[in-house]
Amino acid sequence: MIGILGGTFDPIHHGHLRTALEVAEHFGIADMRLIPGKVPPHRPQPVANAEQRLAMLQLAVANEASLHADERELHREGYSYSVDTLASFRAEVGDECPILFTLGVDAFLAFQTWHRWEAILQLTHLVVVHRPGYSLPPAGWYTNRLGTNPDDLCSTPAGRIYSLAVTALDISSTRLRATLQQGKNPRYLLPDSVLDYIQSHQLYCEI
């Protein structure tokens, strides 16, 4: 079983990391991949370059055995579409291995606008995590796919949707960048190793 959490990670912070860890623990995932996107199709382009974001991510997960930085999107040209990433995982692990793709409620509410969104559900399960200010409506196009038992996802390869409450850390990369640009101290919002990297490379000083 493989877990996946994608994002720009510009920069990676404790909200990302805590979500990844709680999803991994909830489902018993020993291999939780955090994947920085090179050219995200649904949001402004990152401020830090791909190599810098990968380096910060590697520093952030260095001491947690279940979390791993995965750089496959950084080596692919064009937009970093999730369906392409998931297809590459499915080719690696085979047809029967469960894949659990994590996304926030805010992203899930726009899921039907994603590139080849229906194909995504043939490749993976979706783990929809709660975020401050957003909630999952009790009914919708996804109702017949909703699961309430983690074993439903762990025993089948793809196609289910599971709603999971995680610790609500209201931290955003956007606010972190603004904090840094203003010369304020963002300590305790992100790992010290990442902050040290940001400071040594003078990232986010001017946006």
C-alpha positions as CSV (number, residue, x, y, z in Angstrom):
1,M,0.0,0.0,0.0
2,I,1.2,3.5,-0.9
3,G,0.0,6.8,0.3
4,I,0.5,10.0,-1.7
5,L,0.3,13.7,-0.8
6,G,1.1,16.2,-3.6
7,G,1.5,19.9,-3.5
8,T,3.8,22.8,-4.4
9,F,5.4,22.7,-0.9
10,D,6.5,26.3,-1.3
11,P,7.6,25.9,1.4
12,I,6.8,22.7,3.2
13,H,5.3,23.3,6.7
14,H,3.9,21.5,9.7
15,G,0.4,21.5,8.3
16,H,1.5,19.3,5.3
17,L,3.7,17.1,7.5
18,R,1.1,16.5,10.2
19,T,-1.6,15.6,7.6
20,A,0.8,13.2,5.9
21,L,1.7,11.5,9.2
22,E,-1.9,11.2,10.4
23,V,-3.1,9.7,7.1
24,A,-0.2,7.2,7.3
25,E,-1.0,6.2,10.8
26,H,-4.7,6.0,10.2
27,F,-4.3,3.5,7.4
28,G,-1.1,1.8,8.5
29,I,0.9,3.2,5.5
30,A,4.6,2.5,5.8
31,D,5.4,4.4,2.5
32,M,3.8,7.8,2.4
33,R,5.1,9.8,-0.6
34,L,5.2,13.6,-0.6
35,I,5.4,14.8,-4.2
36,P,6.3,18.4,-5.1
37,G,4.7,19.5,-8.4
38,K,6.9,21.1,-11.0
39,V,4.2,23.0,-12.9
40,P,0.9,22.9,-11.0
41,P,-2.1,23.4,-13.3
42,H,-4.6,24.7,-10.7
43,R,-2.6,27.4,-8.9
44,P,0.0,30.1,-9.3
45,Q,3.5,28.9,-10.1
46,P,5.8,28.3,-7.2
47,V,8.2,31.0,-6.0
48,A,11.1,28.6,-5.0
49,N,12.4,26.5,-7.9
50,A,11.9,22.7,-8.1
51,E,15.3,21.8,-6.7
52,Q,14.9,24.1,-3.7
53,R,11.4,22.8,-2.9
54,L,12.6,19.2,-3.1
55,A,15.6,20.0,-0.9
56,M,13.3,21.6,1.8
57,L,11.0,18.6,1.6
58,Q,13.9,16.1,2.0
59,L,15.0,18.0,5.0
60,A,11.5,18.0,6.5
61,V,11.0,14.2,6.3
62,A,14.5,13.1,7.1
63,N,13.7,11.9,10.6
64,E,10.3,10.3,9.9
65,A,10.5,6.7,8.7
66,S,7.1,6.6,7.0
67,L,7.4,9.8,5.0
68,H,9.4,10.0,1.8
69,A,10.1,12.8,-0.7
70,D,9.3,11.6,-4.3
71,E,10.7,13.7,-7.1
72,R,9.0,12.1,-10.1
73,E,6.9,15.1,-11.1
74,L,10.0,17.3,-11.2
75,H,11.5,15.2,-14.1
76,R,8.3,15.4,-16.2
77,E,7.7,18.2,-18.7
78,G,4.5,20.1,-18.9
79,Y,1.8,20.4,-16.3
80,S,2.1,18.1,-13.3
81,Y,-1.2,16.4,-13.7
82,S,-2.2,14.0,-10.9
83,V,-3.5,11.4,-13.3
84,D,-0.1,11.0,-14.9
85,T,1.6,10.7,-11.6
86,L,-0.9,8.1,-10.4
87,A,-0.5,6.2,-13.6
88,S,3.2,6.0,-13.0
89,F,2.7,4.6,-9.5
90,R,0.1,2.1,-10.8
91,A,2.6,0.9,-13.4
92,E,5.2,0.4,-10.6
93,V,3.1,-1.4,-8.0
94,G,0.7,-3.4,-10.3
95,D,-3.1,-3.6,-10.4
96,E,-3.8,-4.9,-7.0
97,C,-1.8,-2.7,-4.6
98,P,-4.0,0.0,-2.9
99,I,-3.0,3.6,-3.6
100,L,-4.3,6.3,-1.3
101,F,-4.2,9.8,-2.7
102,T,-4.7,12.6,-0.1
103,L,-6.2,15.9,-0.8
104,G,-7.9,18.7,1.1
105,V,-11.7,19.3,1.1
106,D,-11.1,22.5,-0.7
107,A,-9.3,20.7,-3.6
108,F,-11.9,17.9,-3.6
109,L,-14.8,20.3,-4.1
110,A,-13.2,21.2,-7.4
111,F,-12.2,17.6,-8.2
112,Q,-14.5,17.3,-11.2
113,T,-12.5,20.1,-12.9
114,W,-9.3,18.2,-12.7
115,H,-7.7,16.8,-15.8
116,R,-9.2,13.3,-16.5
117,W,-10.7,13.2,-13.1
118,E,-12.7,10.0,-13.8
119,A,-9.5,8.2,-14.7
120,I,-8.0,9.2,-11.4
121,L,-10.7,7.2,-9.6
122,Q,-9.7,4.1,-11.6
123,L,-6.1,4.4,-10.3
124,T,-6.5,5.4,-6.7
125,H,-8.6,5.9,-3.6
126,L,-9.2,9.5,-2.4
127,V,-8.6,10.4,1.2
128,V,-10.3,13.8,1.7
129,V,-8.9,15.6,4.8
130,H,-10.8,18.3,6.6
131,R,-9.4,21.8,6.5
132,P,-10.3,24.9,8.5
133,G,-13.2,26.7,6.8
134,Y,-14.3,23.8,4.5
135,S,-16.5,20.8,5.0
136,L,-17.6,18.0,2.8
137,P,-21.3,18.1,1.8
138,P,-23.1,14.9,3.0
139,A,-24.3,14.0,-0.5
140,G,-23.1,14.5,-4.0
141,W,-21.7,12.8,-7.1
142,Y,-19.4,10.9,-4.8
143,T,-21.9,9.5,-2.4
144,N,-21.9,5.9,-3.7
145,R,-18.1,5.8,-3.4
146,L,-17.9,7.0,0.2
147,G,-16.3,4.5,2.6
148,T,-16.4,4.5,6.4
149,N,-14.1,1.6,7.1
150,P,-10.4,2.0,6.5
151,D,-10.2,-1.7,5.6
152,D,-12.3,-1.0,2.5
153,L,-9.5,1.0,1.1
154,C,-6.7,-1.2,2.4
155,S,-8.2,-4.3,0.8
156,T,-9.0,-2.9,-2.7
157,P,-6.8,-1.1,-5.1
158,A,-8.9,2.0,-6.1
159,G,-12.2,3.8,-6.5
160,R,-13.3,4.6,-2.9
161,I,-13.5,8.0,-1.2
162,Y,-12.8,8.4,2.5
163,S,-13.3,11.5,4.6
164,L,-10.8,11.9,7.4
165,A,-10.5,14.5,10.1
166,V,-6.9,15.5,10.9
167,T,-5.4,17.9,13.3
168,A,-6.4,21.4,12.1
169,L,-3.2,23.4,11.7
170,D,-4.3,26.6,10.0
171,I,-0.9,27.2,8.3
172,S,-0.5,28.1,4.7
173,S,2.6,28.5,2.5
174,T,1.2,31.8,1.2
175,R,1.1,33.2,4.7
176,L,4.5,31.8,5.5
177,R,6.0,33.5,2.4
178,A,4.4,36.8,3.4
179,T,5.7,36.4,7.0
180,L,9.2,35.9,5.6
181,Q,8.9,38.8,3.1
182,Q,7.9,41.1,6.0
183,G,11.0,40.0,7.9
184,K,9.0,38.3,10.7
185,N,10.0,35.0,12.3
186,P,8.0,32.0,11.1
187,R,9.6,29.5,13.6
188,Y,7.3,26.8,14.9
189,L,5.2,26.9,11.7
190,L,7.7,24.8,9.8
191,P,10.7,22.5,10.7
192,D,13.8,24.3,11.9
193,S,15.8,22.5,9.2
194,V,13.6,24.0,6.5
195,L,13.8,27.5,8.1
196,D,17.6,27.2,8.2
197,Y,17.6,26.3,4.5
198,I,15.3,29.2,3.6
199,Q,17.5,31.7,5.5
200,S,20.8,30.3,4.1
201,H,19.4,30.5,0.5
202,Q,17.6,33.9,1.2
203,L,14.3,32.5,-0.2
204,Y,11.1,34.5,-0.1
205,C,12.8,37.7,0.8
206,E,11.2,39.4,-2.2
207,I,8.0,38.2,-3.8
